Amino acid sequence: MKPANVLLTAEGVPKLADFNISFSRSTDTSPVSYFGGSLAYMSPEQLEACHPGYDRTAADLDTRADIYSLGVLLWELLTGAKPFDDTTVPDDDLRPEIALDAALERRAGGATAAAVDQVPADCPAALRRILLTCLSPDRAERWADGAILAAQFDLCLDQHARGLVDPPPNSWRIRLRPFLFPLLALSIAIPNVLAAYYQRQLNTTLIHSRLDPATRATQRDVADLTNLIFFSAGGATLIYLGRRLLTIPHRLRTGRHCPPRALELARQDCLRLGHLAIAVVFVLWVAAGVIYAITIGVADGDLPVRTAVHLLLVSAICAAVAMTYPFFLITLYLLRCVYPMFLHHGQDFRDDGGSLTALAARCRRYLVVAASIPLLVVASATFLPVPDLLTTLTPLRTICVGGMIGFVGSYVLFRIIESDIRALLRVTGSGYPRAGPPRSR
């Protein structure tokens, strides 16, 4: 694939021509004279197939050799020069391997720094990265088929998608990447602390003031023990669920190699960690509410059904607060800062399309939960007797107003995440057909 073989129609549509190489009866023709200008557009593995000192044959070549040639062609169109200077390659009819060795040596390290400096300053970082990937000397690092490459070029035409995958060097998305663990911890801890504070204020007003000192002490001891166990178990579970995200991004930033399977699992963790983490939080909150009600009922011997139902609804409200807002915060951070990092490593991301679509559906469900928090507050108030309702009116109003504000914030985050998912679906090529494994030439 070279410029001489790309013809333009009257409408400017490129057409590929000359799909065969003429047969030469001469046995002593060197590769330089035999292939002419084609040598400069050949991939390293294709040069090795022509080299008498390598075991590689033409049957070993596949689509990735064409992707390399296309990368050279597009690089020349972009910069006006080839990425490799082959003007000094010797043409020795008696020893053709000299020419091939020289060409292979120039391609061993990919495009040179001098060639990269020729890229126009206004060239998107995504396009530069794509072309350098096409020119990788190791074909395992190139894309396996043209459909994936087409998705990458579509990325260059989408400013939003470009900003996600290849943000500017001084972008906050890059600056926040090293702080994955503290940011995830804060995203979960702050809403949980607010929910716990609200529950404590309401329960103190509604229950504690009516308990005798012995029952109050028992309830406090059980609550402290429950919090210790649940916080420890929840923290350990969350660390286990996010173990790959705590290690693999650091390895990628430091330039260490990660197996393809590990990268695939880390990408999937990015798209589902928010949901899994919040599921753990929800289970612990509901379990804590049940233990709280049982403790009071057993220790005091008198817990009206209406009050018990109200306590469980309060726990459900706190659980909704503690799970909904962290979900959107965690998902936004992982989708904007961490997941795009993995798109620079690996080959085929089309399998991520199902996970991205499922994530969009989960976001809509959690938005419904955020909208239901004020309604749950009103529902919980209906189970209180009038005297209790009057004493708890201020906390109920606070959580109701806070729930409305939280819904507005969740909706804003939801729209941002939804837009990012649409862009990432285009980036991963999830709408492109699968071309199968690389085919022999």
NUGUGU-234711 format. One record per residue: y, z, x of N, C-alpha, C in turn; residue in one letter. Coordinates in steps of 0.02 Angstrom, whole numbers, plus 32768, in hexadecimal, padded with zeros to 4 digits. Layout:
N
YZXYZXYZXA
...
***
This chain:
441
7FC58000802B800080008000803E8000802DM
80627FC8802C809E7FC1805680D27F998030K
81117F9A804781467F78802181377F2E8015P
81187F0C8045810B7EC5803C80DA7EB78003A
80B47EE97FEF80837EE07FBA809B7EFA7F76N
80D97F107F7380F67F277F3481297EF37F1EV
811B7ED17EE681467E9D7ECC816C7EB77E8FL
81A87EA07E8581D17EB47E4C81D67E7B7E1AL
81CC7E8C7DDB81D57E5A7DA6821F7E4F7D99T
822E7E207D6D82747E137D5C82957E507D3CA
826C7E7B7D1D82877EB87CFF828A7EF27D30E
82757EE77D6E82767F1D7DA082397F497D9EG
82037F337D7E81C67F5B7D7A819B7F4C7DB8V
81887F7E7DDE815F7F717E1A81177F5F7E08P
80FC7F2F7E2C80B77F197E2380967F197E68K
80597F347E6A80337F377EA8800B7EF77EB1L
800F7ED97EEC7FED7E9A7EF97FC37EA07F38A
7F9B7E6B7F467F747E657F847F437E9F7F8BD
7F0E7E9F7F637EDD7ED57F637EA47ECB7F95F
7EA67E967FBC7E707E8B7FEB7E8C7E7E8030N
7E617E8580627E737E7680A77E4A7E3980BDI
7E6D7E0880D87E4C7DCB80EC7E187DD88122S
7DE27DB381207DAD7DBB81517DBD7D928190F
7DB47DB181C97DC17D9082087D7F7D85822DS
7D747D4882457D377D3A826A7D3D7D5082B3R
7D7A7D6182C87D837D76830D7D6B7DBD8315S
7D467DCA83497D2B7E0E83557D547E358387T
7D847E1383A77DAB7E3783DA7DF37E4183C5D
7E017E3B83837E467E45836B7E547E908367T
7E8D7EA583827E9E7EEC83807EB57F00833BS
7EB17F42832B7EC87F5882E97F117F4882DCP
7F3B7F4B83107F827F3E83067F8E7EF682F0V
7F6E7EC683137F777E8082FF7F507E6F82C0S
7F187E9182B67EED7E83827C7F0F7E98823BY
7F2A7ED5823A7F497EEF81FD7F947EE181FBF
7FB27ECE82327FF97EC0823280227EFE8220G
80507EF681F0807B7F2E81DC80577F6281B4G
80187F5781A07FF57F8881777FE47FC7819DS
7FDF7FC381DF7FC97FFD82067FF7803981FBL
8038802C81F48068806281EC8060808781AAA
803E806981798037808781377FF180A3812CY
7FC880A3815F7F8480BC81587F8181078161M
7F558126813B7F49816E81417F21817C8180S
7F2381BA81997EFB81CA81D57EB181BB81CCP
7E9581CA81917E4E81BD81887E3F81728187E
7E6F814A81717E64810281727E6780E781B9Q
7E94810481E17E9780F182287E578105824CL
7E3C814082397DFD815682587DC381288244E
7DC5810D82067D9180DF81F17D93809E8219A
7DCD808C82337DD48050825D7DC5805E82A7C
7DC5809E82B87DBE80B282FE7D7480B08312H
7D63808F83497D1D808D835E7D0280D08377P
7D2F80FF83867D18813F83A07D0D8174836AG
7D188164832A7D0F819382F37CD5817D82C7Y
7CB481AE82A97C7B81A0827D7C90818D8236D
7CD0819582277CE7818781E37CE1813C81D4R
7CCE812C81977CC880E681817CF580DA8145T
7CF9809A81317D22808980F77D0880AA80B7A
7CC780B880B57CAA80D880797CC381208071A
7CDE813E80A77CF6818380A37D3C81868084D
7D5E814E807E7DA3814F80667DA58154801AL
7DDA817480017DE0817C7FB87E2981767FA5D
7E39818D7F687E7C81877F4C7EB181A67F78T
7E9F81DA7F9C7ED181FE7FC37EED81D37FFCR
7EC781A180137EE2817380457F1B81498027A
7F1381347FE87F48810E7FC67F85813A7FB9D
7F7981797FA97FB281A77F9E7FD981B07FDEI
7FB681B180177FD981B58057800481778062Y
7FE8813C8056800D80FE805F804A80FC8031S
804181137FF3807981157FC480AF81457FDDL
809A817D7FFC80CB81AB801880F4818C804FG
80D48165807A80F9814380AF812A81118091V
811380EB805F813E80B9803F817B80DA801EL
816F81107FF981A781317FD781D681548008L
81BA816E803E81E4818C8072821381588090W
81F8811D809B822180E680B7825780D18086E
824780CE8046827980BE801482B080F38010L
829E8131801A82CD8168801482FB816D8051L
82DF8164808D8305817180CA8319813280EFT
82F880F980DF830680BC810582DE80B68144G
82B280E58152828980E3818F82448100817FA
821380EB81A681CF8107819C81CC814E81B8K
81A08178819C819B81BD81B6817C81C081FBP
815B818A8212813C818982548153814A8279F
816A815382B68182811C82DE814780FC8303D
813180C382E980F8809F8308810F80638330D
8150805F833F816880248363814E802183AAT
813B805B83C68122805C840B80D6805F840FT
80B4805583D8806B805683D98052801A8402V
802A8025843680137FED84607FE47FBF843BP
7FE77F7F844B7FBC7F4C842B7F8F7F308462D
7F547F4E84677F257F3B849B7EE77F1C847AD
7EDF7EDA84837EA77EB884637E647ED0847ED
7E637EE784BD7E247EFB84DA7E117F4384C9L
7E437F6C84BF7E357FB384AE7E5D7FC68470R
7E457FB384357E6A7FC283F77E70800C83EAP
7E43803584067E47807D83F87E87809C8414E
7EA7807C84467EE5809684617F1B8096842CI
7F21805E84087F52805983D27F44808C839BA
7F058091838A7EF380BF83547EFD81088369L
7EEE811883A87EFA815C83C07F44816E83BED
7F6E813E83D17FB6814A83D07FCF81558388A
7FB7812D835A7FCB813483147FB3817782F7A
7F75818983087F5A81C982EF7F808204830CL
7F9481FF834B7FB98236836A7FFC82418348E
801C820A8334805E821083138057823082CER
801E822A82AE80148244826B7FF382888269R
7FE182A282A37FB982E082A57FDE831B8287A
801F831F828F804483598277806C834C8238G
8060831382168089830381DD80CB82E581F2G
80F982E081C3813B82C481D2816082EF8205A
818082D1823581A282F5826A81E48313824FT
81FF83438275823F836182628276832D8260A
827482FD829082A782C9829182A3829E8252A
82668290823B825F826981FD8278829081C1A
826882D181BE827F82FA818682CB82FE8185V
82EB82FE81BF8334830181C1835482C281A4D
832F828C819E834A824E8181834B824F8135Q
832C82818117832C828680CE8373829480B6V
838C8270808483D1827C806D83DC82C48057P
841782DD806284268323805484208333800AA
842C83027FDE8428830F7F9683E383037F7AD
83B182F87FA5836D82EE7F8D835183307F71C
833583307F358319836E7F1A82E283897F48P
82E183CB7F4E82AD83EA7F78826783D97F5EA
826083D07F1D821F83BF7F018206837B7F1AA
8234834A7F1D822083077F35820D83097F7EL
8233832E7FA7822283347FED81DD83547FF6R
81D083897FD0818F83AA7FD48157837C7FBFR
816183557F8A812D83277F72811C82F27FA6I
815082D57FC4814482A27FF6812282BE8034L
813582FA804981158319808280CC83298073L
80BD833A8035807783458022805083048024T
806E82CE800D804C828D8011803E82798059C
8069828F80878062827C80CE803B82AF80F6L
801A82DD80D57FF4830F80F97FBB82ED8120S
7FB382FE81617F7C82DF81877F3782F3816FP
7F32832D814F7EF3834381337EF0832D80EAD
7EC282FF80DA7EC182E580967EAE831A8062R
7E8F835080777E7F838580487EBE83A6802DA
7EF6839F804F7F3583BC80387F5D838C800CE
7F45834E80067F67831E7FD97F4A83237F93R
7F6D83077F637F5483077F1E7F1982D87F18W
7EEC82E97EEB7EAC82C57EE77EB182847EC0A
7EE2827D7E947EE7823F7E6D7F3082337E5AD
7F3D81F77E437F8181E37E337F9F82067DF7G
7F75821F7DCA7F9082417D8F7FB482817DA3A
7F9782A67DD27FB882E37DE97FF982D27E0CI
7FF8829E7E35803582897E58806A82727E26L
805582507DF08085823B7DBD80A782787D9DA
808082AD7D91809E82EA7D7680D183087DA6A
80C383047DE780F1831E7E18813282F67E19Q
812D82B57E11816A828C7E0F819182987DCFF
816E82A57D98819182B97D5A81B882F97D65D
819D83257D8D81BF83637D9E820383547DBDL
820783217DE8824683107E0A827B82F97DD8C
826582DE7D9F829482C57D6D82AA82FB7D3CL
828E83377D41829B836E7D1382BF83A67D3AD
830083AD7D2E832683DE7D54830E84257D49Q
82FC84367D0C82E384797CFD82A284877D22H
827484577D1F8234845F7D41823E84637D8DA
826B843A7DA78279843D7DF0829284817E04R
82BE849E7DDB82D884E07DEB82A385177DEBG
826F850E7DC18239853F7DBF820C853A7DFCL
81F784FE7E0C81C584F57E4181E484F57E86V
821F84D87E8D824084D47ECE828784EF7EC8D
828E85317EBE82D2854D7EB882F885497EFAP
833A854C7EF78362854B7F35834F85867F61P
835885807FA3834485B67FD1836585F97FC3P
83A185F97FA883C486377F9983BC864D7F51N
838C86317F2D838286417EE7836786887EDFS
837A86A97EA8836186EC7E9A831686EB7E8DW
82FB86B27E7982B386AD7E6C828C86B57EADR
82A7869B7EE3828686A37F24829186E97F3FI
82CC87047F3582DB87477F4F82B2877D7F2ER
829F87727EEF827A87A57ECA822E87A27ED6L
8216876D7EF581CE87657EFE81AD879E7F25R
81CC87B77F5B81AA87ED7F8081A6882F7F5BP
81CB88377F2381CE88787F0181A488787EC1F
816B88567EC48142884F7E88812C88937E6DL
811088BE7E9880F688FE7E7F812C892B7E62F
816589387E85819889637E6781B689477E27P
81BE89047E2481DB88E87DE781AC88ED7DACL
816B88E17DB8813B88EA7D82813789337D6BL
813989607D9C813689A77D8C817289BC7D62A
81AE89A57D7581EA89B67D4F81E989967D0AL
81D189597D0581CE89377CC481A3895D7C92S
816E897E7CAC814289A47C80815D89EB7C77I
81778A0A7CAC81898A507CAA81C68A5E7C7EA
81FA8A357C8482388A447C60822E8A437C14I
82118A0F7BF682068A127BAD81D68A4B7B99P
81A58A5B7BC381778A917BB3819B8AD47BB5N
81C78ADE7BE581ED8B1C7BE8821A8B247BABV
823B8AEE7B9782668AF07B5B823D8B007B1CL
82028AE17B1781D78AEE7ADD81BE8B367ADEA
81AC8B507B1981958B957B1E81CD8BC67B0CA
820A8BB67B2282438BE27B12824F8BE47AC7Y
824C8BAB7AA782568BA97A5F821F8BD07A3BY
81E18BC77A4F81AA8BEB7A3081B18C377A39Q
81C68C4C7A7481CD8C947A8182058CB17A56R
823D8C8E7A5282748CA77A2982608CAD79E0Q
823E8C7B79C7822B8C7C798081F68CB27972L
81C58CB7799E81908CE8799381A98D2F799CN
81D98D3879CA81F68D7B79D2821A8D917993T
823F8D62797582658D71793882368D7B78FDT
82018D5378FA81D78D5378BF819F8D8778C2L
81818D9278FD81438DB97902814C8DF9792AI
81668DF3796781658E2C799581898E6A797BH
81C18E5E795781E88E97793F81C28EC0790BS
818D8EA578ED81678EC878BA81268EE678D4R
81168ED8791280D78EF2792E80E28F38794BL
80AC8F60794780B08FA1796780AB8F9879B2D
80C08FC879DA80C28FC17A23807E8FAE7A42P
80478FCA7A2980068FBB7A467FF38F727A3BA
7FFD8F5A79FD7FEE8F1479EE801B8EE57A17T
805B8EF97A1E80898ECF7A4480748ECA7A8DR
805D8F037AA980468F037AEF80078ED87AF7A
7FD98EDC7AC67F9C8EB47AC97FAD8E6A7AC5T
7FDA8E597A977FED8E137A90800E8DF97AD0Q
80378E227AEF80598E0D7B2D80278E037B65R
7FF78E307B6B7FC48E287BA07F9B8DEA7B96D
7F868DDD7B577F5F8DA17B497F888D627B56V
7FC78D647B437FF28D297B4F7FFB8D1C7B99A
80068D517BC1800D8D487C0A7FCD8D2C7C28D
7F948D467C147F558D2D7C2F7F488CE57C19L
7F588CD67BDA7F4F8C917BC27F7B8C617BE8T
7FBB8C747BF27FE98C487C167FD18C3D7C5EN
7FB98C727C7E7FA28C6B7CC37F678C3B7CC7L
7F378C447C9A7EFB8C197C9B7F0D8BD17C89I
7F348BC97C547F438B867C3C7F708B5F7C6DF
7FA28B827C8A7FCE8B607CBA7FA68B4B7CF7F
7F7A8B767D0E7F518B667D497F218B2C7D3AS
7EFF8B307D007ED08AFB7CEE7EF58ABA7CE1A
7F2E8ABD7CBF7F548A807CB27F6F8A617CF1G
7F898A8A7D1F7FA28A6E7D5E7F6B8A4E7D87G
7F318A6F7D8B7EF98A537DB17EE18A127D92A
7EDF8A107D4F7EC889D37D2D7EF889997D39T
7F3A89A77D367F6B89737D417F6989597D89L
7F5F89857DB97F5A896F7DFE7F1D89437E07I
7EE689567DE77EA9892D7DEC7EB488E87DCCY
7ED488E67D917EDF88A67D707F0D88797D99L
7F3D88977DBD7F6C886F7DE37F5E886D7E2DG
7F20887C7E407F1088827E887F1B88407EADR
7F0B88087E8D7F1487C87EAF7F5E87B77EB7R
7F8687C97E867FCE87BA7E8A7FF187E87EBCL
7FD288207ECE7FEF884C7EFF7FDE88377F47L
7FAE880A7F4F7F9887F77F927FA287AD7FA2T
7F8F87817F737F8F873A7F837FD6871E7F8DI
8008872E7F63804C87157F728065872A7FB7P
805487687FCC8069877E800F804787538045H
80088742803B7FE58719806B800386D3806ER
801786B88035803686768035807A86778057L
80A186AC804B80E386B0806B80DD86B680B7R
80A886D580CF809F86DD8117807986A28136T
806A866E810F804A8633812A800086368133G
7FDF866981177F96866E811E7F73864580E8R
7F38862F80F87F11860580CB7EEF862E8095H
7EED861380587ECA863280217E9986008004C
7E5C86147FF57E2B85E67FD77E4385CB7F94P
7E31858D7F837E4885707F447E35859A7F07P
7DF985B87F087DE485E07ECF7E11861E7EC7R
7E25863C7EFF7E5186767EFC7E9686627EE0A
7EAE86277EF37EEE860F7ED87EE986027E8DL
7EB285E57E787EA985D87E317EA886187E08E
7E84864B7E207E82868B7DFD7EC686AC7DFDL
7EEB86A77E337F2E86C57E357F5C86A37E03A
7F5786617DFC7F80863E7DCA7F6F86567D84R
7F2F865E7D767F1B86767D347F3486BD7D28Q
7F3386E77D5D7F4D872B7D567F97872A7D45D
7FBC86FC7D62800386F77D53800F86EB7D08C
7FE486C27CEA7FEF86AE7CA57FD286E07C72L
7FAA87107C897F8D873E7C587F9887887C69R
7FB687967CA37FBE87DC7CB77FEA88027C86L
801F87E37C6E804A88057C3D8023881C7C00G
7FF987F07BE67FD288017BAB7F9F88387BBAH
7F7C88337BF27F4A88657C037F6A88A97C10L
7FA288A97C347FC488E97C437FDB890B7C03A
7FF688E47BD5800F89017B977FD689187B6AI
7F9D88F77B6D7F63890E7B477F4D89537B5FA
7F4F895E7BA07F3E89A07BBB7F6F89D47BA2V
7FAF89C47BA57FE389F37B8E7FDA8A037B45V
7FCC89D27B1B7FC489DD7AD47F8A8A0C7AC5F
7F5189FF7AE67F168A2A7ADB7F258A727AEEV
7F478A7C7B267F558AC17B3C7F868AE47B0DL
7FB78ABF7AF37FE78ADE7AC47FC48AF27A83W
7F9B8AC77A687F798AD87A297F498B127A34V
7F258B127A6C7EF88B497A7A7F1D8B8A7A82A
7F588B887AA37F808BC57AAB7F988BDF7A68A
7FAC8BB17A3A7FC28BC779F87F8A8BE879D1G
7F4E8BCD79D57F158BEB79B27F058C3079CEV
7F058C367A107EF88C787A307F2E8CAA7A1CI
7F6C8C947A1A7FA38CC17A077F998CDC79C0Y
7F888CB079917F7F8CC7794B7F428CF47945A
7F0C8CE479677ED08D0D79637EDD8D527981I
7F018D5579B97F108D9479D97F378DC379ABT
7F6A8DA8798B7F918DD1795D7F688DE77921I
7F408DB979067F178DCA78CD7EE58E0078DCG
7EC58DFE79177E938E2F792A7EB48E72793DV
7EEB8E6E79647F0A8EAC797C7F308ED17945A
7F528EAD791A7F7B8ECD78E67F548ED778A5D
7F228EAD789A7EFA8EB3785D7F1C8E977820G
7F588E7A78277F7B8E6077EC7FA68E247802D
7F8F8DE977F17FB58DAC77FF7FB18D7F77C1L
7FE78D7E77997FE68D56775C7FD88D0D776BP
7FB78CED773B7FA58CA777447FE28C7C774EV
80178C88772880548C60773080718C667776R
80718CA37790808B8CAD77D4805E8C8C7807T
801B8C9077FD7FED8C70782C7FF78C25782DA
80008C0777F1800B8BBF77EE804C8BAD7811V
807F8BD7780680BF8BCA782780B88BCD7873H
80938BFF788C808A8C0578D480678BC778F1L
80348BAF78CD80118B7378E5803F8B3678E3L
80698B3178B080988AFA78AD80CC8AFE78E6L
80E18B3B78F5810F8B44792E80EE8B2D796FV
80AF8B3F7977808B8B2879B380868ADC79B4S
807A8ABE797980768A75797680BA8A557987A
80F18A74796F81338A5B798081408A5F79CBI
812F8A9879E881398AA17A30810D8A717A57C
80D08A667A3E80A48A367A6080C189EF7A5CA
80DE89DE7A2280FD899B7A1B813789937A4AA
816089C87A51819989C57A80817F89C07AC7V
814C89E87AD7813289EB7B1B810C89AC7B2FA
80F789837AFF80D089477B1180F989077B09M
812589037AD7814788C47AC9817A88B37AFET
81A888E17B0C81DE88D27B3B81C388C87B82Y
819488F17B9A817788E27BDD8154889E7BE0P
813588897BA9811288487BAA814288107BBAF
817B880F7B9881AB87D87BA581C987DD7BEBF
81D7881A7C0281F388227C4581C1880C7C7BL
818288227C74814E88117CA5814187C57CA4I
813B87A97C68812D87627C63816587387C80T
81A3874A7C7281DC87257C8D81DC87267CD9L
81D087607CF681CF87667D3F8196873E7D5EY
815A87467D44812187237D60812786D77D57L
814286C17D1E8146867A7D10817C86587D3AL
81B2867D7D4981EA865F7D6D81E8866A7DB8R
81CB86A17DCE81CE86B27E15818B86AA7E39C
815486B97E18811486BC7E3B80E9867E7E2EV
80E0866B7DF080B386337DE080C985F27E03Y
810985DF7E04811C85A17E26810985A07E70P
810385DB7E8F80F085DD7ED680AB85BE7EE0M
807E85C87EB0803A85AE7EB7803785627EAEF
806B85457E8F806B84FD7E85807984D77EC5L
808B84FB7EFA809284DC7F3C805084DB7F62H
801E84FB7F467FDD85017F687FA684ED7F37H
7F7884C57F4E7F4384AE7F227F4F84677F0CG
7F25844F7EDF7F2684087ECE7F3083FD7E83Q
7EFE840D7E5C7EFD83FB7E157F0C84387DEBD
7F4584347DC67F5A846D7D9D7F53845E7D53F
7F3184287D417F2E84157CFB7F0784477CD1R
7EDA846C7CEF7EB5849F7CC97EE384D87CB4D
7F1D84DF7CD37F4B85147CC07F6D85057C7DD
7F6784C77C657F8884B67C277F7284E17BECG
7F3084EE7BE87F1885197BB27F3285607BB7G
7F36857A7BF47F5085BE7BFD7F9B85C27BEDS
7FC0858E7BFF8008858E7BEF801385897BA4L
7FEB85617B837FF1855B7B3A7FDE859E7B18T
7FA985BE7B317F9685FF7B157FCC86337B21A
7FEE86307B5B8024865F7B69805E86557B38L
806E86177B2880A2860A7AF6809186287AB2A
805186227A9F803C863F7A5F8041868B7A61A
802E86AB7A99803486F47A9F807D870A7A9BR
80AA86E37AB880F186F47AB5810986F67A6DC
80F386C77A45810786C779FF80EC870379DAR
80AE871779E98092875279C880B8879279DCR
80C987987A1B80ED87D47A31813587D47A15Y
8151879A7A098193879879EA818F87B379A2L
815987A47980814F87C0793D8149880C7940V
8126882679738121886F797B8166888D7987V
818F886C79B181D2888679BE81FC8888797EA
81F3885679538219885479148201888A78E4A
81C288A078EB81A688D178BC81B7891978CDS
81D38926790881E0896C791C820F898E78ECI
8249897178DA8273899478A88250899F7865P
82258970785182018978781281CF89B27816L
81AF89BA7850818189F1785A81A68A347857L
81E38A367870820B8A73786D82188A867824V
822C8A5577FC82398A6377B581F88A787792V
81C08A5877A381818A6A7783816C8AB17796A
81778AC577D481648B0977E8818E8B3E77C5S
81CD8B2D77B681F88B5E779481E28B6B774DA
81C08B3B772D81AB8B4476E781758B7976DFT
81528B8B7716811D8BBD771381378C04771FF
81788C0B772A81948C4E773681AF8C6C76F7L
81A68CAD76ED81C98CCE76B582148CCA76C0P
82398CD4768A82838CCE768E82A18CFC76C2V
828F8D3D76C782AD8D6776FB829F8D4D7741P
82618D37774D82518D1C778F82778CDB779CD
827F8CB2776A82A38C73777282EC8C807786L
830A8CB3776783508CC1777883578CD977C1L
83278D0077D9832B8D19781E831C8CE47852T
82F68CB1783F82E48C7C786F830B8C3C7864T
833F8C3E783B83638C01782B83858BE37868L
83A38C0D789283C68BF378CE83978BD078FET
835E8BEF791183308BCB793D83158B8A791EP
83098B8B78DC82F08B4F78BC83258B1778BDL
83648B2978B283998AF778B6839F8ADB78FDR
83978B07792F839D8AF2797483688ABF7986T
83298ACD797482F48A9F798682F98A5F795CI
83138A64791F831B8A2878F5835089F97913C
83898A16792683BD89ED794583A589D27988V
838389FD79AF836889E779EF833589AF79E7G
830D89B379B182DC897E79A482FD893C7994G
8335893E796F835989007960837688E179A0M
8393890C79CB83AE88F37A0A837588D77A36I
833D88FC7A36830488E57A5D82E988A27A45G
82EA88977A0382D3885779E982FF881E79FFF
8341882979FE836E87F57A15836187E47A5FV
835988197A888349880D7ACF830787EA7AD8G
82D487FE7AB0829387DE7AB5829787957AA1S
82C087867A6E82C687417A5882E787157A8DY
831987317AB08339870B7AE6830686FD7B1EV
82E087307B3182AD87267B65827786F57B4DL
826586F97B0D823386CC7AF2824986837AF8F
828886757AE982A086307AED82A086177B35R
82B286437B6482B086307BAB826986227BC1I
823B864F7BAF81F586457BC281D886067BA2I
81E885FA7B6381D085BF7B4181E7857F7B64E
8226857E7B78824085457B9D821D853C7BE0S
821185747C0381EE85707C4381A785567C3AD
8184856C7C05813F85557BFA813E850A7BEEI
816D84F17BC6816F84A87BBB817984827BFCR
81A6849C7C2781B1847B7C678173847F7C93A
815284B87C94811684C07CBF80DC84967CA6L
80D8848A7C6580A4845E7C4B80AE84177C65L
80ED84037C6D80FA83C17C8B80EA83C27CD6R
80FC83F97CF680F183FE7D3F80A783FB7D4FV
807E841F7D2A803684237D39801183E47D24T
803483B67D01801283797CEC7FDE83847CB7G
7FE783B77C8E7FB483C77C5C7FAE83917C27S
7FE183677C207FDD83307BF07FC182F07C0DG
7FB082F17C4E7F9782B57C6E7F4B82B37C6AY
7F2D82787C637EE482747C627EC782847CA6P
7E8C829E7CA67E6982AF7CE47E4882707D00R
7E5782627D407E3E82247D5E7DFB822C7D7FA
7DDF82687D807D9E82737DA07DA6827D7DEBG
7D6F82847E0E7D7182907E577D8B82527E7BP
7DA4825C7EB87DBC82227EDF7D8581ED7EE6P
7D9781AF7EDA7D6781797EDC7D6981567F1FR
7D30813B7F337D2D81147F717D5380D37F67S
7D6D80B87F9E7D93807A7F9B7D63803F7F95R
***
